[in-house]
Amino acid sequence: MSETVRGVIARSKGAPVEIVDVVIPDPGAHDVIVRVQACGVCHTDLHYREGGINDEFPFLLGHEAAGIVETVGDAVTHVEVGDFVVLNWRAVCGECRACKRGRPWYCFASHNASKKMTLTDGTELSPALGIGAFVDKTLVHEGQCTKVDPAADPAVAGLLGCGVMAGIGAAMNTGNVSRGDTVAVLGCGGVGDAAIAGARLAGAKTIIAVDRDARKLAWATDFGATHTIDATAEDVVEKIQEYTDGFGADVVIEAVGRPETWKQAFYARDLAGTVVLVGVPTPDMTIEMPLIDLFSRGGALKSSWYGDCLPERDFPMLVDLHLQGRLPLERFVTERISLDEVEASFTAMHAGEVLRSVVVR
């Protein structure tokens, strides 16, 4: 039978979020119901509320989540009732052209639940990134559940579901940072700091953090930055070159998503270096550059989607590294809040006051 739980929705563009009753249907054959224990407040949720993703309101917000599998569909084999899981929005299909070419991190047909959660009047909800986890329980496809060590704090493990994985993966997967590399990270919010943590984990010798906020630069140092640059007071490209023996960084990760910072990243890399764009631009942004500058430099210009991760490979490994004390994921959790504090958390996030607010049960 269906059940009714509490959840946070965005009913219309720009309107404050609401706590409402959400109806969870019986799971389909490959669906599962997960009791959500923790869910981080991500910028993507704010983008949904502001209509920056699409206009399929109302949205059931929340997607950086961890919890316990409570009910499974008749054909589920991937997880069992009682498993502790981190939810992911790339449940690879194994059949699309990307998967068949051995590039499942680009999967173009990720699985989602076969049924829709609704309001009590039957209005269908659009779950954020196919998850919708600002809710007591959520309905997802079994492939969206990744089992990890249950010793991990749900508030910490759940952050791998989006922003932290995006940053770590931008460094380790997309940027292929390796031991001895020089790395620069532009933008030191949650994703940028995760990229710094990933670069440190990969063995980078020099990690340069760039931001306009002294508080964020201090956070970046805690995550492993060896040098910091205040973008309001110094020439970013010149300082990165100064810290890299005049050459520029091997890997520059742009975690802001703006044309001007992407240009800084481009000119701050070594001649054969790599630029990774993991910051999310808005559709109206454009960039204009001399084509000769693109021709004259080797290396690579990359975009990083979800840190080019494979949840089944990466989530358990990163949780294990955290439990071993080698990856300080707990430092991303600035505050723990309740469902009715989500709207206020958007304000704090927009003001740069937190790395992550996490809704806990």
VOTIVEX-291618 format. One record per atom (N, C-alpha, C): residue in three letters; y, x, z negated. Coordinates in steps of 0.05 Angstrom, whole numbers, padded with zeros to 5 digits, always signed. Layout:
ALAYXZ...
//
This chain:
MET-00024+00017+00000MET+00000+00000+00000MET+00025+00017+00000SER+00046+00007+00012SER+00072+00021+00011SER+00083+00022-00017GLU+00101+00041-00022GLU+00113+00043-00049GLU+00143+00048-00045THR+00158+00041-00065THR+00187+00044-00064THR+00196+00065-00084VAL+00213+00084-00075VAL+00223+00106-00091VAL+00253+00108-00087ARG+00265+00126-00103ARG+00294+00131-00100ARG+00299+00154-00080GLY+00320+00151-00064GLY+00327+00172-00045GLY+00357+00173-00039VAL+00366+00195-00028VAL+00394+00199-00021VAL+00398+00196+00009ILE+00415+00178+00018ILE+00419+00174+00047ILE+00449+00178+00054ALA+00453+00185+00079ALA+00480+00185+00091ALA+00480+00160+00110ARG+00495+00140+00103ARG+00494+00115+00117ARG+00511+00115+00143SER+00533+00130+00142SER+00551+00131+00165SER+00566+00158+00164LYS+00578+00165+00187LYS+00591+00191+00190LYS+00614+00195+00169GLY+00611+00217+00154GLY+00632+00224+00135GLY+00633+00209+00109ALA+00617+00188+00107ALA+00617+00171+00083ALA+00602+00186+00060PRO+00610+00182+00035PRO+00596+00193+00013PRO+00566+00185+00014VAL+00549+00202+00005VAL+00520+00195+00004VAL+00515+00173-00017GLU+00493+00160-00014GLU+00485+00138-00032GLU+00457+00142-00042ILE+00452+00133-00066ILE+00424+00132-00077ILE+00414+00104-00072VAL+00392+00102-00058VAL+00381+00075-00051VAL+00351+00075-00055ASP+00340+00051-00053ASP+00311+00048-00053ASP+00300+00055-00025VAL+00279+00072-00024VAL+00267+00080+00001VAL+00238+00071+00000VAL+00229+00059+00022VAL+00201+00049+00023VAL+00184+00070+00038ILE+00163+00080+00024ILE+00145+00099+00035ILE+00120+00084+00045PRO+00114+00084+00071PRO+00091+00070+00081PRO+00065+00085+00075ASP+00043+00071+00078ASP+00017+00085+00076ASP+00016+00107+00097PRO+00005+00130+00091PRO+00005+00152+00111PRO-00013+00146+00135GLY-00004+00155+00158GLY-00021+00154+00182GLY-00044+00174+00179ALA-00060+00176+00200ALA-00084+00192+00199ALA-00079+00221+00191HIS-00057+00233+00202HIS-00051+00261+00197HIS-00027+00265+00179ASP-00019+00244+00165ASP+00005+00245+00148ASP-00003+00249+00118VAL+00016+00258+00103VAL+00012+00261+00074VAL+00037+00252+00059ILE+00033+00243+00035ILE+00056+00237+00017ILE+00057+00259-00003VAL+00081+00271-00006VAL+00086+00293-00024VAL+00105+00284-00046ARG+00098+00288-00071ARG+00116+00283-00093ARG+00135+00307-00095VAL+00160+00303-00090VAL+00179+00325-00088VAL+00187+00334-00116GLN+00184+00360-00121GLN+00191+00371-00146GLN+00219+00385-00146ALA+00227+00395-00123ALA+00253+00408-00120ALA+00261+00408-00091CYS+00287+00407-00086CYS+00298+00407-00059CYS+00326+00419-00059GLY+00330+00441-00044GLY+00355+00454-00042GLY+00375+00438-00025VAL+00401+00441-00032VAL+00422+00429-00016VAL+00432+00449+00004CYS+00427+00443+00030CYS+00432+00461+00052CYS+00456+00452+00068HIS+00470+00470+00081HIS+00492+00463+00099HIS+00483+00443+00121THR+00458+00445+00129THR+00448+00426+00149THR+00450+00398+00140ASP+00444+00393+00114ASP+00447+00366+00103ASP+00476+00356+00106LEU+00495+00373+00101LEU+00523+00366+00104LEU+00529+00360+00133HIS+00518+00377+00151HIS+00522+00372+00180HIS+00512+00344+00188TYR+00488+00336+00177TYR+00478+00310+00182TYR+00498+00288+00173ARG+00508+00291+00148ARG+00526+00271+00137ARG+00552+00269+00154GLU+00560+00292+00165GLU+00585+00292+00180GLU+00581+00285+00210GLY+00556+00278+00217GLY+00551+00271+00245GLY+00549+00295+00264GLY+00545+00319+00252GLY+00545+00343+00268GLY+00518+00349+00282ILE+00497+00334+00275ILE+00471+00338+00287ILE+00466+00317+00309ASN+00467+00292+00301ASN+00466+00269+00320ASN+00476+00245+00305ASP+00475+00222+00318ASP+00487+00197+00306ASP+00465+00177+00299GLU+00441+00187+00292GLU+00419+00169+00286GLU+00419+00161+00256PHE+00442+00151+00247PHE+00445+00141+00220PHE+00428+00116+00216PRO+00420+00111+00191PRO+00423+00127+00166PRO+00403+00150+00165PHE+00412+00172+00153PHE+00395+00195+00149PHE+00385+00196+00120LEU+00359+00203+00117LEU+00348+00209+00091LEU+00351+00240+00089LEU+00369+00249+00072LEU+00376+00277+00071LEU+00356+00294+00055GLY+00359+00320+00057GLY+00342+00339+00042GLY+00319+00349+00059HIS+00314+00376+00058HIS+00292+00387+00073HIS+00281+00413+00061GLU+00297+00427+00044GLU+00287+00452+00032GLU+00271+00446+00007ALA+00246+00439+00010ALA+00232+00426-00013ALA+00205+00438-00018ALA+00197+00434-00043ALA+00169+00440-00052ALA+00160+00417-00070GLY+00133+00413-00069GLY+00122+00392-00086GLY+00092+00391-00085ILE+00081+00369-00094ILE+00052+00366-00097ILE+00042+00344-00078VAL+00021+00351-00063VAL+00009+00331-00046VAL-00004+00309-00063GLU+00004+00284-00057GLU-00005+00262-00074GLU-00024+00243-00060THR-00020+00239-00034THR-00037+00221-00018THR-00041+00233+00010VAL-00065+00231+00021VAL-00070+00242+00048VAL-00082+00221+00066GLY-00076+00223+00092GLY-00087+00206+00112GLY-00116+00211+00117ASP-00129+00193+00131ASP-00158+00194+00135ASP-00168+00219+00150ALA-00151+00231+00167ALA-00159+00253+00184ALA-00147+00280+00174VAL-00135+00280+00151VAL-00122+00305+00142VAL-00143+00325+00133THR-00140+00350+00143THR-00158+00372+00135THR-00142+00396+00126HIS-00116+00396+00131HIS-00100+00420+00126HIS-00094+00424+00096VAL-00090+00401+00082VAL-00084+00403+00053VAL-00100+00382+00038GLU-00101+00384+00012GLU-00115+00366-00005GLU-00097+00355-00027VAL-00104+00333-00038VAL-00089+00321-00061VAL-00088+00342-00083GLY-00064+00347-00094GLY-00061+00366-00116GLY-00050+00393-00107ASP-00050+00398-00080ASP-00040+00424-00071ASP-00010+00426-00075PHE-00001+00450-00083PHE+00028+00456-00085PHE+00037+00467-00058VAL+00057+00454-00046VAL+00064+00461-00019VAL+00095+00464-00017VAL+00102+00481+00002VAL+00130+00482+00012VAL+00131+00467+00038LEU+00151+00450+00041LEU+00153+00435+00066LEU+00168+00451+00087ASN+00159+00447+00112ASN+00172+00462+00134ASN+00177+00443+00158TRP+00197+00451+00174TRP+00203+00434+00197TRP+00194+00446+00223ARG+00175+00465+00222ARG+00163+00475+00246ARG+00133+00474+00242ALA+00122+00450+00245ALA+00093+00446+00244ALA+00083+00450+00272VAL+00074+00474+00279VAL+00068+00481+00306VAL+00046+00464+00318CYS+00049+00457+00343CYS+00030+00438+00356CYS+00006+00452+00368GLY+00009+00477+00376GLY-00013+00492+00388GLY-00017+00485+00418GLU-00002+00466+00429GLU-00008+00457+00456GLU+00016+00460+00475CYS+00040+00463+00465CYS+00063+00465+00483CYS+00063+00492+00497ARG+00082+00495+00516ARG+00082+00520+00532ARG+00088+00544+00515ALA+00105+00541+00494ALA+00110+00564+00477ALA+00085+00572+00461CYS+00072+00552+00450CYS+00048+00558+00434CYS+00026+00571+00452LYS+00023+00560+00476LYS+00002+00571+00494LYS+00008+00599+00504ARG+00033+00607+00503ARG+00041+00634+00511ARG+00041+00653+00488GLY+00031+00644+00465GLY+00029+00662+00441GLY+00056+00665+00427ARG+00074+00645+00430ARG+00100+00646+00416ARG+00104+00621+00400PRO+00087+00616+00381PRO+00088+00590+00367PRO+00113+00587+00350TRP+00127+00609+00344TRP+00153+00606+00329TRP+00174+00592+00345TYR+00169+00589+00371TYR+00187+00574+00388TYR+00176+00546+00394CYS+00156+00537+00380CYS+00143+00511+00387CYS+00163+00490+00394PHE+00158+00477+00417PHE+00176+00457+00427PHE+00167+00428+00420ALA+00145+00425+00406ALA+00135+00399+00401ALA+00124+00397+00372SER+00140+00406+00353SER+00132+00407+00325SER+00124+00379+00316HIS+00103+00378+00299HIS+00093+00352+00289HIS+00112+00340+00267ASN+00114+00314+00267ASN+00127+00299+00245ASN+00109+00276+00238ALA+00116+00263+00216ALA+00101+00240+00207ALA+00099+00218+00229SER+00077+00204+00230SER+00073+00184+00251SER+00087+00157+00244LYS+00096+00154+00219LYS+00109+00129+00211LYS+00137+00136+00200LYS+00153+00115+00199LYS+00181+00118+00189LYS+00183+00108+00161MET+00197+00123+00144MET+00207+00112+00119MET+00230+00093+00124THR+00234+00073+00107THR+00254+00053+00113THR+00270+00046+00087LEU+00292+00032+00092LEU+00305+00018+00069LEU+00289-00008+00063THR+00296-00021+00042THR+00280-00045+00034THR+00284-00068+00053ASP+00306-00067+00070ASP+00309-00088+00090ASP+00296-00082+00116GLY+00281-00060+00117GLY+00266-00052+00141GLY+00281-00033+00159THR+00306-00026+00153THR+00320-00006+00169THR+00307+00021+00168GLU+00301+00031+00192GLU+00287+00057+00193GLU+00306+00080+00187LEU+00296+00099+00172LEU+00311+00123+00164LEU+00304+00146+00182SER+00324+00163+00188SER+00320+00188+00203SER+00318+00210+00182PRO+00295+00222+00177PRO+00293+00243+00157PRO+00305+00269+00167ALA+00320+00282+00151ALA+00333+00308+00159ALA+00311+00328+00166LEU+00314+00339+00190LEU+00295+00358+00201LEU+00266+00348+00200GLY+00263+00322+00201GLY+00236+00310+00201GLY+00223+00310+00174ILE+00239+00315+00153ILE+00227+00317+00126ILE+00239+00295+00107GLY+00265+00297+00101GLY+00277+00277+00083GLY+00266+00280+00055ALA+00278+00299+00039ALA+00266+00306+00013ALA+00285+00302-00011PHE+00309+00291-00007PHE+00324+00282-00030PHE+00314+00254-00038VAL+00289+00255-00047VAL+00275+00230-00052VAL+00252+00237-00072ASP+00243+00217-00087ASP+00222+00222-00106ASP+00196+00231-00092LYS+00190+00218-00069LYS+00166+00224-00053LYS+00174+00222-00024THR+00161+00238-00007THR+00168+00237+00022THR+00142+00236+00038LEU+00145+00227+00063LEU+00122+00225+00081LEU+00126+00245+00103VAL+00106+00263+00107VAL+00108+00284+00128VAL+00081+00287+00141HIS+00081+00301+00164HIS+00056+00309+00177HIS+00042+00331+00160GLU+00016+00331+00160GLU+00001+00351+00145GLU+00010+00380+00152GLY+00017+00384+00178GLY+00025+00411+00186GLY+00052+00419+00176GLN+00067+00400+00164GLN+00093+00407+00152GLN+00089+00417+00123CYS+00065+00418+00114CYS+00059+00427+00087CYS+00046+00455+00088THR+00058+00474+00074THR+00046+00501+00072THR+00039+00507+00044LYS+00014+00511+00039LYS+00004+00517+00011LYS+00014+00545+00003VAL+00024+00547-00021VAL+00032+00573-00033VAL+00022+00574-00062ASP+00025+00597-00074ASP+00015+00601-00101ASP+00030+00582-00120PRO+00015+00565-00135PRO+00027+00546-00153PRO+00041+00558-00177ALA+00038+00584-00180ALA+00053+00598-00202ALA+00082+00600-00197ALA+00091+00595-00172ALA+00119+00597-00165ALA+00135+00573-00175ASP+00159+00578-00183ASP+00178+00557-00191ASP+00185+00540-00166PRO+00180+00513-00167PRO+00186+00497-00143PRO+00215+00500-00134ALA+00234+00503-00152ALA+00262+00505-00144ALA+00267+00531-00128VAL+00251+00551-00133VAL+00253+00576-00119VAL+00237+00575-00093ALA+00212+00567-00094ALA+00195+00567-00071ALA+00205+00548-00049GLY+00217+00525-00057GLY+00226+00506-00037GLY+00248+00517-00019LEU+00263+00537-00028LEU+00285+00548-00012LEU+00274+00562+00013LEU+00249+00569+00013LEU+00238+00581+00038LEU+00236+00561+00060GLY+00239+00535+00053GLY+00237+00514+00074GLY+00258+00514+00095CYS+00281+00529+00089CYS+00302+00530+00110CYS+00318+00555+00107GLY+00340+00554+00092GLY+00361+00575+00093GLY+00351+00603+00086VAL+00336+00605+00064VAL+00327+00632+00056VAL+00307+00643+00077MET+00290+00627+00087MET+00272+00636+00108MET+00287+00643+00133ALA+00308+00628+00140ALA+00324+00634+00163ALA+00337+00662+00161GLY+00347+00669+00138GLY+00360+00695+00134GLY+00340+00718+00134ILE+00319+00715+00117ILE+00299+00736+00116ILE+00286+00740+00143GLY+00280+00718+00157GLY+00268+00720+00184GLY+00286+00732+00204ALA+00312+00726+00202ALA+00332+00738+00221ALA+00331+00768+00220ALA+00326+00779+00196ALA+00324+00808+00192ALA+00297+00819+00200MET+00276+00807+00189MET+00249+00819+00192MET+00235+00810+00217ASN+00239+00786+00226ASN+00225+00776+00250ASN+00242+00779+00275THR+00266+00767+00276THR+00282+00768+00300THR+00294+00796+00304GLY+00306+00807+00282GLY+00320+00833+00285GLY+00301+00857+00284ASN+00276+00852+00275ASN+00256+00873+00273ASN+00267+00898+00258VAL+00281+00892+00236VAL+00291+00914+00219VAL+00267+00931+00209SER+00269+00957+00211SER+00248+00974+00202SER+00259+00996+00184ARG+00241+01011+00172ARG+00249+01031+00153ARG+00268+01051+00165GLY+00290+01056+00150GLY+00310+01076+00159GLY+00332+01064+00176ASP+00330+01039+00184ASP+00351+01026+00201ASP+00377+01023+00185THR+00399+01021+00201THR+00424+01012+00190THR+00429+00983+00198VAL+00438+00967+00179VAL+00440+00938+00184VAL+00468+00929+00173ALA+00481+00912+00188ALA+00505+00899+00179ALA+00501+00869+00180VAL+00511+00855+00159VAL+00508+00826+00157VAL+00536+00814+00155LEU+00544+00797+00173LEU+00570+00784+00173LEU+00566+00756+00162GLY+00578+00751+00139GLY+00576+00725+00126GLY+00555+00726+00104CYS+00564+00724+00079CYS+00546+00729+00056CYS+00542+00704+00039GLY+00537+00682+00052GLY+00528+00658+00038GLY+00498+00660+00034GLY+00485+00638+00031GLY+00456+00638+00026GLY+00440+00651+00048VAL+00446+00644+00073VAL+00431+00656+00095VAL+00437+00686+00098GLY+00462+00693+00096GLY+00469+00722+00098GLY+00457+00738+00076ASP+00457+00728+00052ASP+00445+00743+00030ASP+00415+00745+00033ALA+00403+00724+00044ALA+00374+00726+00050ALA+00368+00747+00071ALA+00386+00750+00091ALA+00383+00771+00111ALA+00385+00798+00098ILE+00403+00801+00079ILE+00406+00826+00064ILE+00380+00832+00048ALA+00369+00812+00035ALA+00344+00815+00020ALA+00322+00823+00039GLY+00321+00810+00063GLY+00300+00817+00082GLY+00303+00845+00092ALA+00328+00854+00098ALA+00332+00881+00107ALA+00324+00901+00086ARG+00330+00896+00061ARG+00322+00914+00040ARG+00292+00915+00038LEU+00279+00892+00040LEU+00249+00891+00038LEU+00237+00907+00061ALA+00250+00907+00084ALA+00239+00921+00108ALA+00245+00951+00107GLY+00261+00960+00088GLY+00265+00989+00084GLY+00290+01000+00097ALA+00310+00983+00104ALA+00335+00992+00116ALA+00348+01012+00097LYS+00359+01034+00107LYS+00372+01054+00090LYS+00401+01047+00084THR+00414+01033+00102THR+00442+01025+00099THR+00445+00996+00105ILE+00456+00980+00086ILE+00460+00952+00090ILE+00488+00945+00083ILE+00503+00936+00103ILE+00532+00932+00101ILE+00537+00902+00100ALA+00550+00892+00079ALA+00556+00864+00076ALA+00586+00859+00083VAL+00591+00839+00099VAL+00618+00833+00107VAL+00625+00804+00100ASP+00647+00800+00087ASP+00656+00773+00080ASP+00685+00773+00073ARG+00697+00750+00070ARG+00725+00747+00062ARG+00728+00740+00033ASP+00706+00736+00019ASP+00706+00726-00009ASP+00694+00748-00027ALA+00709+00757-00046ALA+00700+00778-00064ALA+00675+00770-00080ARG+00673+00744-00087ARG+00650+00734-00102ARG+00625+00737-00085LYS+00627+00730-00059LYS+00604+00732-00041LYS+00596+00761-00037LEU+00615+00779-00036LEU+00609+00807-00032LEU+00594+00818-00057ALA+00601+00808-00081ALA+00587+00815-00105ALA+00559+00805-00104TRP+00555+00780-00095TRP+00528+00770-00092TRP+00511+00787-00073ALA+00524+00795-00051ALA+00510+00811-00031ALA+00501+00837-00042THR+00517+00849-00059THR+00509+00874-00072THR+00484+00870-00090ASP+00484+00847-00103ASP+00460+00841-00120ASP+00435+00839-00104PHE+00437+00830-00079PHE+00414+00827-00062PHE+00406+00852-00047GLY+00422+00874-00049GLY+00414+00899-00037GLY+00434+00912-00018ALA+00458+00901-00015ALA+00477+00914+00003ALA+00486+00941-00009THR+00487+00961+00008THR+00495+00988-00001THR+00525+00992+00002HIS+00537+00976+00020HIS+00566+00978+00025HIS+00577+00950+00029THR+00602+00945+00023THR+00615+00919+00028THR+00641+00923+00043ILE+00648+00903+00058ILE+00673+00903+00073ILE+00687+00877+00069ASP+00712+00878+00059ASP+00729+00855+00057ASP+00742+00850+00083ALA+00734+00829+00097ALA+00744+00824+00124ALA+00773+00816+00125THR+00785+00809+00102THR+00813+00802+00102THR+00830+00827+00100ALA+00819+00850+00093ALA+00835+00873+00088ALA+00828+00897+00105GLU+00805+00897+00119GLU+00796+00920+00134GLU+00787+00912+00162ASP+00788+00931+00181ASP+00778+00926+00207ASP+00747+00928+00206VAL+00734+00905+00211VAL+00706+00903+00207VAL+00690+00923+00225VAL+00697+00924+00250VAL+00682+00941+00269VAL+00686+00971+00261GLU+00711+00978+00255GLU+00716+01006+00248GLU+00701+01014+00223LYS+00701+00997+00203LYS+00688+01004+00178LYS+00657+01006+00181ILE+00646+00987+00197ILE+00617+00989+00202ILE+00610+01015+00216GLN+00626+01023+00235GLN+00622+01048+00249GLN+00625+01072+00230GLU+00644+01070+00212GLU+00648+01091+00192GLU+00624+01095+00174TYR+00612+01072+00166TYR+00589+01073+00149TYR+00563+01080+00163THR+00564+01082+00190THR+00540+01088+00205THR+00544+01113+00223ASP+00558+01132+00212ASP+00563+01158+00225ASP+00576+01155+00252GLY+00592+01134+00255GLY+00608+01130+00280GLY+00593+01116+00302PHE+00568+01109+00298PHE+00552+01098+00319PHE+00551+01067+00321GLY+00554+01054+00298GLY+00549+01026+00296GLY+00521+01021+00285ALA+00516+00996+00276ALA+00491+00990+00262ALA+00469+00985+00282ASP+00444+00992+00274ASP+00421+00986+00291ASP+00417+00956+00295VAL+00422+00941+00273VAL+00419+00912+00275VAL+00443+00900+00261VAL+00457+00881+00275VAL+00479+00866+00263VAL+00472+00837+00263ILE+00472+00825+00240ILE+00464+00797+00237ILE+00489+00780+00231GLU+00495+00761+00249GLU+00518+00744+00247GLU+00509+00718+00234ALA+00517+00714+00209ALA+00509+00690+00194ALA+00531+00671+00189VAL+00551+00671+00206VAL+00574+00653+00204VAL+00573+00631+00225GLY+00569+00640+00250GLY+00567+00621+00272GLY+00594+00615+00284ARG+00611+00636+00288ARG+00637+00632+00300ARG+00641+00653+00322PRO+00656+00647+00344PRO+00660+00666+00365PRO+00672+00692+00357GLU+00691+00691+00339GLU+00705+00716+00331GLU+00687+00734+00314THR+00670+00723+00298THR+00651+00740+00283THR+00628+00750+00300TRP+00620+00734+00320TRP+00600+00743+00339TRP+00610+00767+00355LYS+00635+00766+00363LYS+00647+00789+00377LYS+00648+00814+00360GLN+00654+00810+00334GLN+00654+00833+00316GLN+00626+00844+00314ALA+00606+00827+00313ALA+00578+00836+00312ALA+00571+00852+00337PHE+00579+00842+00360PHE+00573+00855+00385PHE+00584+00883+00386TYR+00609+00886+00379TYR+00622+00912+00381TYR+00616+00931+00357ALA+00604+00920+00336ALA+00597+00936+00313ALA+00568+00947+00314ARG+00553+00941+00335ARG+00526+00951+00337ARG+00526+00977+00352ASP+00505+00992+00348ASP+00500+01016+00364ASP+00495+01009+00393LEU+00497+01029+00411LEU+00495+01023+00439LEU+00469+01010+00447ALA+00448+01017+00433ALA+00422+01004+00438ALA+00413+00986+00415GLY+00433+00976+00400GLY+00428+00960+00377GLY+00422+00931+00384THR+00417+00915+00363THR+00410+00887+00366THR+00430+00870+00351VAL+00439+00849+00364VAL+00455+00828+00350VAL+00438+00803+00347VAL+00437+00793+00322VAL+00422+00769+00317VAL+00442+00747+00307LEU+00443+00725+00322LEU+00459+00702+00314LEU+00442+00682+00299VAL+00447+00680+00273VAL+00432+00660+00257VAL+00451+00639+00246GLY+00478+00646+00245GLY+00497+00625+00238GLY+00498+00604+00259VAL+00502+00579+00251VAL+00500+00557+00270VAL+00528+00549+00280PRO+00534+00553+00306PRO+00560+00544+00316PRO+00561+00514+00321THR+00585+00504+00324THR+00588+00476+00332THR+00589+00474+00363PRO+00583+00450+00374PRO+00581+00448+00403PRO+00606+00455+00418ASP+00629+00453+00406ASP+00654+00458+00420ASP+00662+00487+00422MET+00647+00505+00409MET+00655+00533+00408MET+00647+00547+00434THR+00664+00564+00444THR+00659+00580+00468THR+00666+00609+00463ILE+00657+00626+00481ILE+00663+00654+00479ILE+00669+00666+00506GLU+00688+00684+00508GLU+00695+00697+00533GLU+00697+00727+00528MET+00683+00742+00544MET+00683+00771+00541MET+00682+00785+00569PRO+00691+00810+00571PRO+00688+00824+00596PRO+00658+00829+00602LEU+00650+00821+00626LEU+00622+00824+00633LEU+00613+00853+00632ILE+00631+00872+00638ILE+00625+00900+00638ILE+00616+00909+00610ASP+00627+00897+00589ASP+00619+00904+00562ASP+00590+00896+00556LEU+00582+00874+00567LEU+00554+00866+00564LEU+00536+00885+00580PHE+00545+00892+00604PHE+00529+00910+00621PHE+00527+00938+00610SER+00548+00947+00596SER+00549+00975+00588SER+00533+00982+00563ARG+00523+00961+00550ARG+00509+00966+00525ARG+00480+00956+00528GLY+00461+00972+00518GLY+00433+00964+00519GLY+00427+00946+00495GLY+00403+00950+00485GLY+00395+00934+00462GLY+00390+00905+00469ALA+00396+00887+00450ALA+00388+00859+00453ALA+00408+00841+00439LEU+00412+00818+00450LEU+00428+00796+00438LEU+00409+00773+00434LYS+00405+00766+00409LYS+00384+00746+00402LYS+00396+00723+00386SER+00384+00700+00388SER+00388+00678+00370SER+00363+00675+00353SER+00367+00668+00328SER+00345+00665+00309SER+00342+00636+00300TRP+00321+00623+00308TRP+00315+00596+00300TRP+00296+00596+00277TYR+00305+00587+00253TYR+00287+00586+00230TYR+00276+00614+00223GLY+00291+00635+00230GLY+00281+00662+00225GLY+00257+00669+00242ASP+00253+00655+00264ASP+00229+00659+00281ASP+00204+00661+00264CYS+00203+00643+00245CYS+00180+00644+00225CYS+00156+00628+00234LEU+00134+00635+00223LEU+00110+00618+00223LEU+00104+00611+00194PRO+00109+00587+00186PRO+00107+00580+00158PRO+00080+00588+00145GLU+00058+00584+00160GLU+00032+00590+00148GLU+00028+00620+00144ARG+00042+00636+00159ARG+00041+00665+00156ARG+00061+00675+00135ASP+00086+00664+00137ASP+00108+00676+00122ASP+00112+00665+00094PHE+00109+00639+00090PHE+00115+00627+00064PHE+00097+00639+00042PRO+00070+00639+00046PRO+00053+00650+00024PRO+00059+00680+00019MET+00064+00695+00040MET+00070+00724+00036MET+00096+00727+00020LEU+00117+00712+00026LEU+00142+00716+00012LEU+00140+00706-00016VAL+00126+00685-00021VAL+00121+00676-00049VAL+00106+00697-00065ASP+00086+00709-00052ASP+00071+00730-00066ASP+00089+00754-00072LEU+00106+00762-00054LEU+00125+00784-00058LEU+00144+00777-00081HIS+00153+00752-00082HIS+00170+00743-00104HIS+00156+00745-00131LEU+00131+00735-00132LEU+00116+00736-00157LEU+00110+00765-00166GLN+00109+00783-00147GLN+00105+00812-00153GLN+00131+00825-00162GLY+00153+00811-00161GLY+00179+00823-00169GLY+00193+00839-00147ARG+00183+00836-00122ARG+00195+00852-00100ARG+00215+00836-00084LEU+00218+00810-00088LEU+00236+00794-00073LEU+00250+00774-00092PRO+00275+00779-00099PRO+00288+00763-00121PRO+00298+00735-00112LEU+00279+00718-00104LEU+00287+00692-00094LEU+00301+00675-00115GLU+00296+00680-00140GLU+00308+00664-00161GLU+00338+00667-00162ARG+00349+00689-00151ARG+00378+00693-00151ARG+00393+00674-00132PHE+00379+00661-00115PHE+00392+00642-00097PHE+00398+00616-00111VAL+00384+00610-00133VAL+00388+00584-00147VAL+00412+00587-00166THR+00435+00575-00157THR+00459+00576-00173THR+00459+00555-00195GLU+00450+00531-00188GLU+00449+00509-00207GLU+00427+00490-00200ARG+00417+00476-00220ARG+00397+00455-00217ARG+00410+00428-00223ILE+00407+00409-00205ILE+00422+00384-00207ILE+00402+00360-00204SER+00413+00337-00208SER+00397+00312-00204SER+00405+00299-00178LEU+00390+00279-00170LEU+00396+00265-00145LEU+00424+00254-00143ASP+00435+00245-00166ASP+00461+00233-00165ASP+00484+00253-00164GLU+00477+00279-00163GLU+00497+00300-00162GLU+00499+00313-00134VAL+00484+00302-00115VAL+00484+00314-00088VAL+00511+00314-00075GLU+00526+00292-00077GLU+00553+00291-00064GLU+00571+00313-00076ALA+00571+00316-00102ALA+00587+00337-00114ALA+00578+00365-00106SER+00552+00368-00101SER+00542+00394-00093SER+00552+00402-00065PHE+00557+00382-00048PHE+00568+00387-00021PHE+00596+00400-00024THR+00612+00389-00043THR+00638+00400-00048THR+00637+00429-00057ALA+00619+00434-00076ALA+00616+00461-00087ALA+00607+00480-00065MET+00588+00472-00048MET+00578+00488-00027MET+00600+00495-00007HIS+00615+00475+00001HIS+00637+00479+00020HIS+00658+00498+00009ALA+00662+00498-00017ALA+00682+00515-00029ALA+00671+00544-00034GLY+00646+00548-00028GLY+00634+00575-00032GLY+00628+00581-00061GLU+00625+00561-00078GLU+00621+00565-00106GLU+00592+00570-00114VAL+00574+00563-00095VAL+00545+00565-00101VAL+00531+00578-00078LEU+00508+00591-00084LEU+00490+00599-00062LEU+00472+00575-00056ARG+00459+00564-00076ARG+00444+00540-00072ARG+00445+00523-00098SER+00452+00497-00094SER+00446+00477-00114SER+00419+00466-00107VAL+00402+00461-00128VAL+00375+00452-00123VAL+00371+00426-00139VAL+00363+00405-00125VAL+00356+00380-00138VAL+00328+00383-00150VAL+00325+00379-00176VAL+00299+00382-00189VAL+00291+00356-00202ARG+00265+00351-00205ARG+00255+00327-00218ARG+00246+00333-00246
//
